[in-house]
Amino acid sequence: MLVECVECGKELSKSADTCSNCHSSDPFEIKKRKERYSRIFGAIIFTIGLAGFIYYVNEFGLLNYIR
């Protein structure tokens, strides 16, 4: 099965690591997708952690101990 390189548009085998035409090291943007997904996952984990911290502070009155 052939897939187009995102850089130059040449058709490549789906198992190709580089494009033989433009020498792109990521002809199908797999590395970019993985990076994007890891950033989204990190943002979700951070948001859940922040929400948990805010809940904990509000539920157990942590601010009263600080004052």
Buried (B, 14 or more C-beta within 10 A) or exposed (E): EEEEBBBBEBEBEEEBEEBEBEEBEBBBBEEEEEEEEEEEEEEEEEEEEEEEEEEEEEEEEEEEEEE
